[in-house]
Amino acid sequence: MKAGVVLPQYDIDFASGRPDPGHVVSLALRAERLGFESVWLSDHPWVVAPDGTVSGALDPLAMIGAVAARSTRICVGTLTLAGSLLAPDTIADLCRSLELLCPGRGIVGLGAGWNPVIHEALGVRLTPYTARADHLRHLCMSLRSASPGTELLVGGWGEAVLEIAAEFADTWNVAWDVAPNTFLALSSRLTECCERQGRDPGLVRRSVGLHVLPAAGPAAVETVLDRLRARAGWLAGVDRAEVEARAIVGDAASCAERLATYGADEIVLSPLVKDDPELLDEIGTEILPLLPLRNPGT
């Protein structure tokens, strides 16, 4: 099992309320030193809170370029780019740029796209799922043609997307916070898709995205949650029981044990407080060494 980590990206991810690109790069380099295999950014120009508050974002392609230029070992990837908003030439340009910046370390993560608010704001029609899946398949074909060696991750769990992952992907990912039995069932469906296409299922790595909070006991959890609650009015009501039901929460040993139940080839961890270097250190020094079959640096 390999481990990656999500980097802070949105206004709400930063204690100051304003994105700090330098801090993002610093955290990525810290993750590299800690032994994480990959760092990830997502593809929302902004996110909207339940109360309507808009949280701006750092562009994922700009930031993975910055991280790639400064790092030496760690892989950099997108989890995931909305295929419905992309053209094949855009993907080809991204692949070429990543190969020049960080040969063998760039991961292009693609999904079908889904967010109606963003599509409307950008003036792009959100087509039906089948049409978006067809477009995703075309993007994957273009990527393979333009840059056969680029690492391709396909994210999503719809049947059409699983078929596309089975045909083209190096890695398939599902996020966020699905239960282990759900992940294993989806992984089995992916295996069936591979077998129908005559592709060895072992050629497609299985990846899952999970929120994580290492904390020994309720008081430690509340301490971290209080920091989150102070960031915005809409976070003031964050409930510990709900967080513990959704995320991987507990001491290092119990977190590692729960992560292992997924049987994933790779886990992508999203720290509950993404801009906290001490929390990243805790995950890297206490949880990562307990994960099974890890091969740091490979």
Secondary structure, DSSP 8 states (H G I E B T S, - for coil): -EEEEE---BGGGSTTSS--HHHHHHHHHHHHHHT-SEEEE---SEEE-TTS-EEEB--HHHHHHHHHHH-SS-EEEES-EEGGG--HHHHHHHHHHHHHHSTTTEEEEEE----HHHHHHHT-----HHHHHHHHHHHHHHHHHH-TTSEEEEE--SHHHHHHHHHH-SEEEE-S---HHHHHHHHHHHHHHHHHHT--GGGSEEEEEEEEEE-SSHHHHHHHHHHHHTT-GGGTT--HHHHHHHSEEESHHHHHHHHHTT--SEEEEEESSTT-HHHHHHIIIIIGGGSTT--TT-
